[in-house]
Amino acid sequence: MHVLGIDAGGTKTMCLLADEEGRILGEARGGGANLQAAGELEVEKVLHHVMDAAIGDRDVRPAAICLGIAGVDRPEDTA
C-alpha cells in the first residue's frame, strides 16, 4: 500500500510518496497552491505536477491521498 501526503501552501507545495512502513519513496516540490490566491486551475496544475513527480516512474497506485490546502476554509471550497 502506498500513500501520498500533500502540503499545499501559499508559497510552495510539497508531496511525499510513502509505503505502509512509513518509508519515503519519492518527493516533489512545486509552486504555491493557495486556492484563494492562485485559483482552482493553478491549484489543479500544481497538484498534478507534484503527484506525478513524487510517483515518478514507479508502478504504484496510491491507496490514499492526504491533503492540506491553504485557502480551503469555506463550505463552497470543499464542494
Rosetta blueprint (number, residue, H / E / L):
1 M L
2 H E
3 V E
4 L E
5 G E
6 I E
7 D E
8 A E
9 G L
10 G L
11 T L
12 K E
13 T E
14 M E
15 C E
16 L E
17 L E
18 A E
19 D E
20 E L
21 E L
22 G L
23 R L
24 I E
25 L E
26 G E
27 E E
28 A E
29 R E
30 G E
31 G E
32 G L
33 A L
34 N L
35 L H
36 Q H
37 A H
38 A H
39 G L
40 E H
41 L H
42 E H
43 V H
44 E H
45 K H
46 V H
47 L H
48 H H
49 H H
50 V H
51 M H
52 D H
53 A H
54 A H
55 I H
56 G L
57 D L
58 R L
59 D L
60 V L
61 R L
62 P L
63 A L
64 A E
65 I E
66 C E
67 L E
68 G E
69 I E
70 A L
71 G L
72 V L
73 D L
74 R L
75 P H
76 E H
77 D H
78 T L
79 A L
